């Protein structure tokens, strides 16, 4: 009976995994199919071709958009890790007047839907003269309340004795953060990095509001404009564009998956 239960479990897990992974595999396969085969459910094209990718690169500046997305998403991710960890360390380990207010304000930010802040943020961007600049894409996302709270909770688990010993050795707070807390906090830093990178990489609405110049467009924005404007021409070209958008996120997860899984596993352990 134990063997039968294990077989049933593995069978169910295999079916669930195939259910999730098959659409992605089909999309990847469809990008190499000619137009006549795109509608089939077969995973392997009978006549593989790169015409969809050639058409995509020829009709729009996807190379420049890819570099823009990498620059914007990378800058936002690094900034969230640095500024967020500094804020989280202050909230978790420093004693200063107004800390309860800062904690409450950080929690309050999470209760406000992001759509409500679009108009005030857009007004500020216009007043600063940042429309059609990289600053409009990056500056509003330099801080992330969710990331701050996640790092704060993790920092609270680090023994106070380590901090006291470092201070006795003459280390400053910033050095303690980056030489002691960061190496010990790789799991939470990895999960924050993945979620931040994915969120900024896939952002479409905000770039559509603040960027109109094509050479500044991010990849999701250009893909949206490309598809809505009829530039794709066929579903194969649209799927090829989507694959270019997906691959960097998959690579980032593959690099950080070990720490990501470790962070998710340790989040349920007390003490």
C-alpha positions in Angstrom: 0.0 0.0 0.0 2.8 2.4 0.8 4.4 1.8 -2.6 1.0 2.3 -4.3 0.5 5.6 -2.5 4.0 6.8 -3.5 3.3 5.8 -7.1 0.0 7.7 -7.1 1.6 10.7 -5.5 4.4 10.8 -8.1 1.9 10.3 -10.9 -0.2 13.2 -9.7 2.8 15.4 -9.3 4.0 14.5 -12.8 0.6 15.4 -14.3 0.5 18.7 -12.4 4.1 19.5 -13.6 3.2 18.7 -17.2 0.0 20.9 -16.9 2.1 23.9 -15.9 5.1 23.3 -18.2 3.4 22.2 -21.4 2.1 25.7 -22.4 5.6 27.1 -22.0 7.1 24.3 -24.0 4.5 24.8 -26.7 5.2 28.5 -26.9 8.9 27.9 -27.2 8.3 25.3 -29.9 5.8 27.5 -31.8 8.4 30.2 -32.3 10.3 27.8 -34.5 7.3 26.7 -36.5 6.3 28.1 -39.9 2.9 29.8 -40.0 1.1 26.7 -41.3 2.1 24.7 -38.2 1.7 27.3 -35.4 -1.9 26.2 -34.7 -1.0 22.6 -34.1 -0.4 21.2 -30.6 2.7 19.2 -31.5 5.8 20.2 -29.6 8.3 19.5 -32.4 8.0 21.3 -35.7 8.4 19.3 -38.8 10.3 22.1 -40.5 12.1 24.3 -37.9 12.7 27.9 -38.9 14.0 31.1 -37.5 11.8 33.3 -39.7 9.7 34.4 -36.7 12.7 35.8 -34.9 14.1 37.4 -38.0 10.8 39.1 -38.7 10.6 40.3 -35.1 14.1 41.8 -35.1 13.5 43.4 -38.5 10.2 45.1 -37.7 11.1 46.8 -34.4 14.2 47.7 -32.4 13.9 44.8 -29.9 17.7 44.8 -29.3 17.7 48.3 -27.9 14.5 47.5 -25.9 16.2 44.4 -24.4 19.2 46.5 -23.3 16.8 49.2 -21.9 14.9 46.5 -19.9 18.2 45.0 -18.6 19.4 48.4 -17.5 16.2 49.5 -15.9 15.4 46.2 -14.1 19.1 45.7 -13.0 19.3 49.3 -11.6 16.0 48.9 -9.8 17.0 45.5 -8.3 20.4 46.7 -7.0 18.8 49.9 -5.6 16.1 48.0 -3.8 18.6 45.6 -2.3 21.0 48.4 -1.1 18.5 51.1 0.0 16.0 48.5 1.3 18.6 46.7 3.4 19.8 50.0 4.9 16.2 50.9 5.8 15.5 47.4 7.1 18.6 47.3 9.2 17.7 50.7 10.7 14.2 49.5 11.5 15.4 46.2 13.0 18.5 47.1 14.9 18.8 50.8 15.6 17.0 52.8 18.2 15.9 56.2 17.1 12.9 58.6 17.6 10.1 57.9 15.2 10.9 54.3 14.5 7.3 53.1 15.3 6.0 55.8 12.9 8.4 54.5 10.2 7.2 50.9 10.8 3.6 52.0 10.6 4.2 54.0 7.4 5.9 51.1 5.7 3.0 48.9 6.6 0.5 51.5 5.4 2.2 51.7 2.0 1.2 48.1 1.4 -2.4 48.9 2.0 -2.6 51.5 -0.9 -3.3 50.0 -4.3 -0.5 51.0 -6.8 -3.1 52.2 -9.3 -4.1 55.1 -6.9 -0.5 56.5 -7.0 -0.2 56.6 -10.8 -1.7 60.0 -11.2 0.3 61.7 -8.4 3.5 60.0 -9.6 2.9 61.0 -13.2 2.3 64.6 -12.1 5.6 64.7 -10.3 7.4 63.2 -13.2 6.0 65.9 -15.5 6.9 68.7 -13.1 10.5 67.3 -12.7 10.8 67.2 -16.5 11.6 63.5 -16.5 9.1 62.4 -19.2 11.0 60.3 -21.8 14.0 59.7 -19.5 15.4 56.7 -17.7 14.8 58.5 -14.4 11.0 58.3 -15.0 11.4 54.5 -15.3 13.7 54.0 -12.4 13.3 56.6 -9.6 9.7 55.7 -8.5 10.8 52.1 -7.9 14.0 52.7 -5.9 12.3 51.7 -2.6 10.0 48.7 -2.1 7.9 48.4 1.1 7.5 44.6 0.7 11.2 44.1 0.3 12.0 46.3 3.4 9.6 44.3 5.6 10.9 41.0 4.3 14.5 42.0 5.1 13.6 43.5 8.4 12.0 40.3 9.6 15.1 38.3 8.5 17.5 40.8 10.2 15.6 40.4 13.5 16.6 36.7 13.5 20.4 37.5 13.4 21.9 37.2 16.9 22.5 40.6 18.7 25.8 39.2 19.9 27.3 39.4 16.4 26.4 43.1 16.2 27.8 43.8 19.7 31.0 42.1 18.9 31.4 44.0 15.6 30.8 47.3 17.4 33.4 46.5 20.0 35.9 45.9 17.2 35.2 49.4 15.9 33.0 48.5 12.9 30.4 51.1 11.8 26.8 50.3 11.1 27.2 50.3 7.3 30.1 47.9 7.5 28.2 45.6 9.8 25.3 45.6 7.4 27.3 44.8 4.3 30.0 42.5 5.8 28.0 40.6 8.3 24.3 40.9 7.6 24.5 40.5 3.8 26.4 37.2 3.8 24.0 35.8 6.4 21.0 37.1 4.5 21.6 35.6 1.1 18.3 33.7 1.0 16.1 36.7 1.6 18.3 38.9 -0.6 17.9 36.4 -3.4 14.1 36.2 -3.1 13.9 40.0 -3.0 16.1 40.2 -6.0 14.0 37.7 -8.0 10.7 39.3 -7.2 12.0 42.9 -7.8 13.6 41.9 -11.1 10.5 40.1 -12.3 8.2 43.0 -11.3 10.3 45.7 -13.0 11.1 43.5 -16.0 7.4 42.8 -16.7 6.1 46.3 -15.9 4.1 47.7 -18.8 1.6 50.3 -17.6 4.0 52.8 -16.1 6.4 52.8 -19.1 3.5 53.4 -21.4 2.6 56.5 -19.4 6.0 58.2 -19.1 7.9 57.0 -22.2 6.9 57.8 -25.8 10.3 57.7 -27.5 10.9 54.3 -29.1 14.6 54.2 -28.3 13.8 54.5 -24.6 11.0 51.8 -24.5 11.5 48.7 -22.4 10.9 45.3 -23.9 7.4 44.6 -22.5 6.3 48.1 -23.6 7.7 47.7 -27.1 6.1 44.3 -27.3 2.7 45.7 -26.3 3.0 48.6 -28.8 4.3 46.2 -31.4 1.3 43.8 -30.9 -1.4 46.3 -30.6 -0.2 48.2 -33.6 -0.4 45.2 -35.8 3.4 45.0 -36.2 3.6 41.3 -35.2 1.6 40.2 -38.3 1.4 36.6 -37.1 1.1 34.7 -33.9 4.5 33.1 -34.4 6.2 36.5 -34.4 4.2 37.5 -31.2 5.3 34.3 -29.5 8.9 34.9 -30.5 8.7 38.3 -28.9 7.3 36.8 -25.8 10.1 34.3 -25.6 12.7 37.1 -25.7 10.8 38.6 -22.8 10.7 35.4 -20.8 14.2 34.0 -21.2 16.1 36.6 -19.0 13.7 35.9 -16.1 14.1 32.2 -16.4 17.9 32.7 -16.4 17.8 34.9 -13.3 15.7 32.3 -11.5 18.0 29.5 -12.5 21.0 31.4 -11.0 19.2 32.2 -7.8 16.9 29.2 -7.3 19.0 27.6 -4.6 18.8 30.6 -2.3 15.2 31.2 -3.4 14.1 27.7 -2.3 16.2 28.0 0.9 14.4 31.2 1.8 11.0 29.8 1.1 11.8 26.7 3.2 13.3 28.7 6.2 10.3 31.1 6.2 8.2 28.4 7.9 10.7 27.6 10.6 10.4 29.3 14.0 13.3 29.8 16.4 
